[in-house]
Amino acid sequence: MRVTVHLPGLLRADADGAAHVPVEVDDDARLRGVLDALTRRYPGLDRRIRDDRGVLRRYVNVFVGEDECRGIGGLDAPVPDGADVRLLPSVAGG
């Protein structure tokens, strides 16, 4: 099955400038598998999304459709065929 990962401007440099990346995953895909497939293609993204333990960085929000992943299972959140996955790093300022 195929899902589309949407990348904000801050992450596009690590994905050859791509704003939208189609990703092929297994039929019973979980968010972890989507991110694994994405970062196999663009290894530089992994360090920006997950820490050394493979856990989502606290300042990165990931949406599966309209739902923030932490509310629907985190990295184990199911990802349906055709879903839009959006990566949104938090922006801090002062």
GUTORVEX-76163 format. One record per atom (N, C-alpha, C): residue in three letters; x, y, z. Coordinates in pm, 1 decimal. Example, Ala and Ser with C-alpha at 12.3 -4.5 7.8 and 13.67 -1.06 7.14 Angstrom:
2
   residuo          X          Y          Z
       ALA     1319.0     -569.0      780.0
       ALA     1230.0     -450.0      780.0
       ALA     1320.0     -330.0      780.0
       SER     1285.0     -225.0      708.0
       SER     1367.0     -106.0      714.0
       SER     1290.0        3.0      787.0
! end
This chain:
94
   residuo          X          Y          Z
       MET       83.4     -117.7        0.0
       MET        0.0        0.0        0.0
       MET       87.3      123.2        0.0
       ARG       27.1      235.2      -32.6
       ARG      102.5      359.7      -44.0
       ARG       42.5      466.1       46.7
       VAL      131.7      538.7      113.9
       VAL       93.1      656.4      191.3
       VAL      180.3      772.3      144.1
       THR      139.6      892.0      177.1
       THR      217.5     1010.2      139.7
       THR      264.2     1080.0      266.0
       VAL      394.2     1102.8      274.5
       VAL      451.4     1175.7      387.1
       VAL      475.0     1319.2      340.8
       HIS      420.9     1413.4      416.1
       HIS      434.3     1556.2      385.8
       HIS      541.4     1614.6      477.7
       LEU      636.6     1682.7      417.2
       LEU      749.0     1737.8      492.1
       LEU      744.2     1890.4      493.2
       PRO      765.1     1951.4      608.3
       PRO      773.0     2097.8      614.0
       PRO      906.9     2144.6      557.9
       GLY      915.4     2271.9      529.7
       GLY     1037.4     2328.7      473.5
       GLY     1163.3     2295.3      551.8
       LEU     1152.3     2289.2      684.6
       LEU     1269.1     2261.5      769.1
       LEU     1330.4     2124.2      743.5
       LEU     1252.3     2029.0      695.0
       LEU     1302.4     1892.6      674.6
       LEU     1331.5     1859.8      528.3
       ARG     1292.1     1944.4      437.2
       ARG     1305.9     1913.8      294.6
       ARG     1449.8     1902.3      247.5
       ALA     1540.5     1975.3      308.5
       ALA     1680.7     1967.2      267.6
       ALA     1735.0     1825.3      284.0
       ASP     1683.4     1752.6      382.9
       ASP     1727.5     1615.3      406.7
       ASP     1652.9     1515.0      319.3
       ALA     1563.2     1564.2      233.3
       ALA     1484.9     1477.4      144.7
       ALA     1495.9     1526.8       -0.1
       ASP     1613.2     1577.5      -35.2
       ASP     1637.5     1628.0     -170.8
       ASP     1535.8     1733.0     -213.7
       GLY     1484.7     1810.5     -117.2
       GLY     1392.3     1918.1     -146.2
       GLY     1246.9     1876.8     -161.0
       ALA     1216.7     1748.7     -142.3
       ALA     1079.7     1699.0     -161.6
       ALA      985.4     1750.7      -53.3
       ALA      868.3     1795.3      -95.7
       ALA      764.7     1838.0       -2.3
       ALA      670.5     1723.3       31.0
       HIS      652.5     1632.1      -64.3
       HIS      562.7     1517.3      -49.3
       HIS      637.5     1394.4      -97.3
       VAL      640.8     1290.9      -13.5
       VAL      713.3     1168.7      -47.6
       VAL      617.7     1050.3      -42.2
       PRO      591.4      985.8     -157.1
       PRO      511.4      863.5     -153.7
       PRO      595.7      750.1      -95.8
       VAL      535.8      672.2       -6.9
       VAL      607.6      563.6       59.4
       VAL      525.5      435.7       46.8
       GLU      589.6      328.9        3.3
       GLU      525.4      197.3       -5.8
       GLU      551.7      121.6      124.0
       VAL      445.0       68.2      184.3
       VAL      456.3       -6.3      309.6
       VAL      365.6     -128.9      305.0
       ASP      381.5     -217.4      402.2
       ASP      297.0     -336.6      412.4
       ASP      152.0     -298.9      437.4
       ASP       62.2     -391.8      408.5
       ASP      -81.2     -367.5      424.9
       ASP     -121.6     -336.1      568.3
       ASP      -52.4     -391.2      665.5
       ASP      -86.4     -366.0      806.1
       ASP       10.0     -264.1      867.4
       ALA       38.2     -159.5      792.3
       ALA      141.4      -62.6      829.8
       ALA      111.2        8.8      960.4
       ARG      218.1       32.9     1030.6
       ARG      218.1      115.9     1151.2
       ARG      307.9      235.3     1120.8
       LEU      295.3      339.5     1198.2
       LEU      375.1      459.1     1175.8
       LEU      523.5      427.3     1175.7
       ARG      566.9      340.0     1263.1
       ARG      708.4      301.6     1270.1
       ARG      757.2      252.4     1132.2
       GLY      676.9      168.8     1066.1
       GLY      713.4      115.8      935.0
       GLY      718.3      224.0      828.3
       VAL      626.6      320.6      836.7
       VAL      627.4      432.4      742.1
       VAL      755.4      513.9      758.9
       LEU      789.8      544.9      884.1
       LEU      912.4      621.9      909.0
       LEU     1037.1      542.6      871.4
       ASP     1035.6      412.1      894.6
       ASP     1148.9      328.2      854.3
       ASP     1168.5      334.0      702.6
       ALA     1059.4      321.5      627.9
       ALA     1068.0      326.0      481.0
       ALA     1115.4      463.6      434.0
       LEU     1063.0      568.9      496.6
       LEU     1102.9      705.2      461.0
       LEU     1251.3      727.4      486.1
       THR     1299.3      683.6      601.3
       THR     1438.7      710.6      637.3
       THR     1537.5      615.4      569.1
       ARG     1489.6      504.0      517.2
       ARG     1577.4      422.6      430.3
       ARG     1605.3      499.8      301.8
       ARG     1506.1      569.1      254.1
       ARG     1519.3      648.3      131.2
       ARG     1599.2      776.0      156.6
       TYR     1573.2      839.6      270.3
       TYR     1639.9      964.9      307.3
       TYR     1696.5      951.2      448.5
       PRO     1813.6      888.2      463.2
       PRO     1869.6      860.2      596.5
       PRO     1889.7      984.2      684.2
       GLY     1914.1     1098.8      625.8
       GLY     1935.4     1219.8      704.1
       GLY     1813.5     1263.2      784.3
       LEU     1695.8     1218.2      743.7
       LEU     1574.0     1254.8      816.6
       LEU     1563.4     1184.6      951.5
       ASP     1619.8     1064.9      961.2
       ASP     1599.4      986.7     1083.1
       ASP     1645.5     1060.7     1207.5
       ARG     1762.7     1118.2     1204.0
       ARG     1815.3     1189.8     1321.8
       ARG     1733.3     1313.7     1354.8
       ARG     1659.1     1364.9     1259.4
       ARG     1575.3     1481.9     1281.8
       ARG     1439.3     1444.6     1341.3
       ILE     1398.5     1316.7     1320.0
       ILE     1266.1     1271.0     1362.5
       ILE     1271.3     1188.4     1490.2
       ARG     1371.9     1099.2     1499.1
       ARG     1381.0     1007.0     1613.0
       ARG     1516.6     1021.5     1681.4
       ASP     1518.5      989.6     1810.6
       ASP     1643.6      996.3     1885.1
       ASP     1721.8      866.1     1870.2
       ASP     1831.0      851.5     1944.2
       ASP     1917.8      733.2     1934.0
       ASP     1848.2      604.5     1975.5
       ARG     1740.9      616.3     2052.8
       ARG     1665.2      498.2     2096.0
       ARG     1553.4      462.8     1998.5
       GLY     1536.9      544.7     1893.0
       GLY     1431.1      520.0     1795.9
       GLY     1297.4      579.5     1834.0
       VAL     1296.0      661.7     1938.2
       VAL     1173.4      725.1     1987.8
       VAL     1156.5      860.0     1918.6
       LEU     1031.5      897.1     1890.3
       LEU     1007.3     1028.2     1831.6
       LEU     1065.9     1137.2     1920.2
       ARG     1131.9     1231.5     1859.0
       ARG     1181.5     1345.0     1935.5
       ARG     1062.3     1423.6     1989.8
       ARG     1077.3     1477.1     2108.5
       ARG      962.3     1540.4     2175.2
       ARG      913.0     1664.0     2101.8
       TYR      996.7     1727.8     2023.6
       TYR      955.3     1848.4     1952.6
       TYR      902.3     1819.2     1811.7
       VAL      891.6     1691.5     1774.2
       VAL      837.3     1654.5     1643.6
       VAL      696.2     1600.2     1663.0
       ASN      602.3     1660.9     1596.1
       ASN      464.2     1613.4     1597.0
       ASN      437.8     1543.7     1464.5
       VAL      376.6     1427.7     1472.6
       VAL      346.9     1350.5     1352.7
       VAL      196.7     1324.0     1350.2
       PHE      134.3     1359.4     1239.6
       PHE       -8.3     1339.6     1222.6
       PHE      -33.1     1230.9     1119.6
       VAL     -123.6     1140.9     1153.5
       VAL     -173.3     1040.3     1060.2
       VAL     -315.0     1085.0     1028.2
       GLY     -333.6     1135.5      908.3
       GLY     -461.4     1199.4      877.2
       GLY     -476.3     1322.0      964.9
       GLU     -583.4     1329.3     1039.6
       GLU     -610.2     1444.0     1127.7
       GLU     -564.4     1421.0     1271.7
       ASP     -512.9     1301.5     1301.8
       ASP     -480.9     1264.6     1439.5
       ASP     -331.5     1271.4     1469.4
       GLU     -297.8     1339.7     1578.7
       GLU     -158.4     1341.4     1624.0
       GLU     -125.5     1201.2     1673.2
       CYS      -13.4     1147.6     1630.7
       CYS       17.3     1006.3     1653.8
       CYS       23.8      967.4     1801.0
       ARG       65.9     1055.9     1887.6
       ARG       78.5     1019.6     2028.6
       ARG      -56.6      985.1     2091.3
       GLY     -164.3     1035.3     2033.9
       GLY     -297.1     1006.3     2084.9
       GLY     -359.0      879.8     2026.7
       ILE     -293.0      819.9     1927.4
       ILE     -349.5      700.5     1862.8
       ILE     -250.8      583.6     1858.8
       GLY     -152.5      585.5     1947.8
       GLY      -61.4      472.1     1956.0
       GLY       84.2      503.3     1930.8
       GLY      117.7      629.0     1907.8
       GLY      257.5      665.6     1885.7
       GLY      313.1      597.7     1761.6
       LEU      431.3      540.9     1773.1
       LEU      493.4      473.5     1659.5
       LEU      417.5      348.0     1618.1
       ASP      329.9      298.8     1704.9
       ASP      248.5      181.7     1671.9
       ASP      111.0      220.2     1616.3
       ALA       89.2      348.1     1589.1
       ALA      -37.5      393.2     1532.4
       ALA      -58.3      329.8     1395.5
       PRO     -178.2      278.0     1370.0
       PRO     -205.8      221.6     1238.1
       PRO     -210.8      331.6     1132.1
       VAL     -164.9      297.5     1012.7
       VAL     -165.4      390.8      901.2
       VAL     -240.6      325.4      785.9
       PRO     -359.4      375.5      753.7
       PRO     -438.5      313.4      647.1
       PRO     -384.3      345.4      508.1
       ASP     -420.4      263.4      412.9
       ASP     -382.0      284.1      274.0
       ASP     -427.9      422.4      228.2
       GLY     -339.9      493.5      160.9
       GLY     -372.4      625.3      108.8
       GLY     -363.5      738.0      209.2
       ALA     -321.2      707.5      330.1
       ALA     -315.9      809.9      435.7
       ALA     -212.2      917.0      405.4
       ASP     -238.1     1034.0      460.7
       ASP     -141.1     1142.5      461.2
       ASP      -76.9     1144.9      598.3
       VAL       55.7     1140.8      600.6
       VAL      132.4     1149.1      724.4
       VAL      207.9     1281.4      718.3
       ARG      189.0     1364.7      819.6
       ARG      251.8     1497.4      821.5
       ARG      349.6     1506.3      938.2
       LEU      470.9     1548.6      905.5
       LEU      574.5     1571.8     1006.9
       LEU      581.2     1720.1     1033.7
       LEU      565.8     1757.7     1159.9
       LEU      565.2     1899.5     1196.4
       LEU      654.1     1923.8     1317.1
       PRO      776.1     1967.6     1294.8
       PRO      859.9     2003.1     1409.9
       PRO      802.7     2126.3     1478.7
       SER      807.7     2126.4     1610.0
       SER      762.8     2242.5     1686.5
       SER      858.1     2358.6     1661.2
       VAL      805.0     2477.7     1668.3
       VAL      886.4     2596.9     1651.3
       VAL      887.7     2670.5     1783.7
       ALA     1007.6     2693.3     1835.5
       ALA     1022.0     2765.0     1962.5
       ALA     1071.5     2905.8     1934.9
       GLY     1040.6     2991.5     2022.2
       GLY     1087.1     3129.1     2004.7
       GLY     1077.1     3204.5     2135.2
       GLY     1119.2     3322.5     2129.3
       GLY     1111.9     3399.6     2251.8
       GLY     1130.6     3545.0     2228.0
! end
